[in-house]
Amino acid sequence: MTINEPIAVDCVFKNPGMEPRYFKWRNRSYRIMKINGRWHRRQGKFMIYCFAVSDEHNNAYELELDTEEMKWQLLKIDEE
């Protein structure tokens, strides 16, 4: 299901890159148990970082960080 809504993300910065750990959407917190994939693309001179993640209930989510705005979005949900 396509969502495209803003979210708040707790993220750990590691070498290399970053790992989202939790996100908050519609006043509910979701714990990220697994990062299933990560990729990035350039938008003008800024990068967009994308993550395919799963929670403790095996629901899948696609998250995106826009580095121009420094804002996260929940793009998609695939619930079990």
Rosetta silent file (secondary structure, phi, psi, omega in degrees, C-alpha in Angstrom):
SEQUENCE: MTINEPIAVDCVFKNPGMEPRYFKWRNRSYRIMKINGRWHRRQGKFMIYCFAVSDEHNNAYELELDTEEMKWQLLKIDEE
SCORE:     score description
SCORE:     0.000 S_00000001
   1 L     0.000  130.852  178.224    0.000    0.000    0.000 S_00000001
   2 E   -79.666  133.556 -176.847    1.382    3.409   -0.948 S_00000001
   3 E  -116.107  -59.797 -179.024    1.516    5.878    1.966 S_00000001
   4 E    53.701   55.596  178.229    3.867    8.837    1.228 S_00000001
   5 E  -125.820  150.972  178.783    3.555   10.443    4.675 S_00000001
   6 E   -67.633  147.295  177.316    6.156   12.116    6.915 S_00000001
   7 E  -138.800  162.676  170.620    7.659   10.092    9.766 S_00000001
   8 E  -104.394  137.978 -175.997   10.175   10.572   12.569 S_00000001
   9 E  -128.662  133.653  167.809   13.111    8.143   12.533 S_00000001
  10 E   -94.278  124.822 -171.796   15.683    7.149   15.162 S_00000001
  11 E  -132.526  143.461  175.758   18.811    6.312   13.255 S_00000001
  12 E  -107.715  130.955  177.992   22.293    5.080   14.153 S_00000001
  13 E   -96.583  123.220 -177.886   25.204    6.331   12.089 S_00000001
  14 L  -126.472  169.871  174.343   27.838    3.672   11.468 S_00000001
  15 L  -101.685  112.238    1.559   30.803    3.247    9.201 S_00000001
  16 L   -94.841  152.419  169.446   29.669    2.978    6.486 S_00000001
  17 L    80.125 -153.468 -174.669   26.324    4.720    6.380 S_00000001
  18 E  -138.380  158.647  177.897   23.327    4.733    8.680 S_00000001
  19 E  -134.321  115.373  173.438   20.775    2.298   10.086 S_00000001
  20 E   -68.753  137.756 -178.126   17.222    3.273   10.989 S_00000001
  21 E  -111.043  -39.355  179.676   16.200    1.574   14.272 S_00000001
  22 E  -141.292  154.269  167.249   12.693    2.919   14.992 S_00000001
  23 E  -140.263  153.985 -179.720   10.187    5.106   13.240 S_00000001
  24 E  -118.449  126.077 -179.417    7.083    6.910   14.438 S_00000001
  25 E  -139.463  128.106 -179.967    4.052    7.210   12.194 S_00000001
  26 L    51.630   48.263  176.437    0.588    8.424   13.199 S_00000001
  27 L    63.673   20.161  176.591    1.568    8.526   16.904 S_00000001
  28 E  -125.661  138.705  178.844    2.708    4.890   16.906 S_00000001
  29 E   -95.957  141.222  179.412    6.300    3.633   17.203 S_00000001
  30 E  -124.050  126.255  178.111    7.624    0.806   15.048 S_00000001
  31 E   -90.552  126.019  179.107   10.795   -1.102   15.916 S_00000001
  32 E   -84.551  119.307 -178.990   12.873   -2.049   12.898 S_00000001
  33 E   -95.607  -28.121 -175.500   14.101   -5.617   13.267 S_00000001
  34 E  -149.503  137.986  170.670   15.716   -6.092    9.857 S_00000001
  35 E   -97.905  112.219 -175.560   17.014   -3.985    6.996 S_00000001
  36 E   -86.012  -22.183  179.337   16.070   -5.945    3.876 S_00000001
  37 E  -171.757  157.570  176.521   17.630   -3.555    1.403 S_00000001
  38 E  -148.438  144.399  178.724   19.128   -0.131    0.970 S_00000001
  39 E  -157.523  169.730  178.324   19.766    2.046   -2.054 S_00000001
  40 E  -146.203  161.583  176.379   20.172    5.681   -2.966 S_00000001
  41 E  -147.142  157.213  179.146   19.613    8.007   -5.876 S_00000001
  42 E   -94.841  136.535  173.462   20.594   11.532   -6.715 S_00000001
  43 E  -125.399   99.455 -171.834   17.980   14.273   -6.967 S_00000001
  44 L    66.154 -127.020  178.375   19.761   17.318   -8.338 S_00000001
  45 L   -96.726    7.631 -178.369   22.771   17.837   -6.093 S_00000001
  46 E  -112.541  157.920  179.125   21.198   16.003   -3.126 S_00000001
  47 E  -102.690  146.305  170.882   20.907   12.322   -2.255 S_00000001
  48 E  -113.235  121.378  179.294   17.770   10.361   -1.431 S_00000001
  49 E  -104.485  128.902 -176.574   18.481    7.345    0.816 S_00000001
  50 E  -119.576  145.121 -179.753   15.946    4.505    0.771 S_00000001
  51 E  -136.083  131.954  168.397   15.515    1.536    3.103 S_00000001
  52 E   -99.383  120.318 -173.842   13.348   -1.571    2.864 S_00000001
  53 E  -132.068  163.699  175.748   12.791   -2.692    6.466 S_00000001
  54 E  -128.922  148.233  175.823   10.729   -5.160    8.523 S_00000001
  55 E   -98.935 -173.390 -176.627    9.252   -4.874   12.013 S_00000001
  56 L   -68.590  -12.358  178.700    8.797   -7.537   14.708 S_00000001
  57 L  -102.543   11.974 -178.191    5.535   -8.684   13.046 S_00000001
  58 L    64.156   20.982  170.753    7.229   -9.201    9.648 S_00000001
  59 L   -76.525  142.120 -177.961    5.433   -6.211    8.147 S_00000001
  60 E  -106.820  141.691 -178.217    7.531   -4.594    5.424 S_00000001
  61 E  -135.685  151.236  171.957    8.031   -0.846    5.011 S_00000001
  62 E  -118.032  120.889 -178.336    9.869    1.407    2.611 S_00000001
  63 E  -112.541  152.397 -178.894   11.441    4.514    4.178 S_00000001
  64 E  -141.161  134.277  173.766   13.134    7.440    2.460 S_00000001
  65 E  -110.684  119.320  175.860   15.429   10.226    3.684 S_00000001
  66 E   -93.324  111.634 -175.391   15.547   13.360    1.519 S_00000001
  67 L   -76.655  -14.250  174.371   18.874   15.055    2.305 S_00000001
  68 L   -70.660  -46.617 -179.239   17.819   18.374    0.771 S_00000001
  69 L   -92.229  -15.530 -172.980   14.969   18.776    3.272 S_00000001
  70 L    54.065   49.102  179.444   16.456   16.390    5.896 S_00000001
  71 E  -129.106  142.684  176.762   13.019   14.781    6.194 S_00000001
  72 E   -97.879  150.453  174.721   11.962   11.144    6.322 S_00000001
  73 E  -135.592  144.897  168.121    8.917    9.667    4.597 S_00000001
  74 E   -91.867  114.420 -176.575    7.101    6.359    4.838 S_00000001
  75 E   -87.335  -46.485 -173.597    6.576    5.424    1.202 S_00000001
  76 E  -144.735  156.043  172.915    4.968    1.975    1.351 S_00000001
  77 E  -132.434  137.813  171.706    3.639   -0.706    3.702 S_00000001
  78 E  -128.975   97.571 -174.603    3.229   -4.420    3.002 S_00000001
  79 L   -88.188  141.225  177.163    1.482   -5.940    6.030 S_00000001
  80 L   -72.643    0.000    0.000    1.486   -9.673    6.796 S_00000001
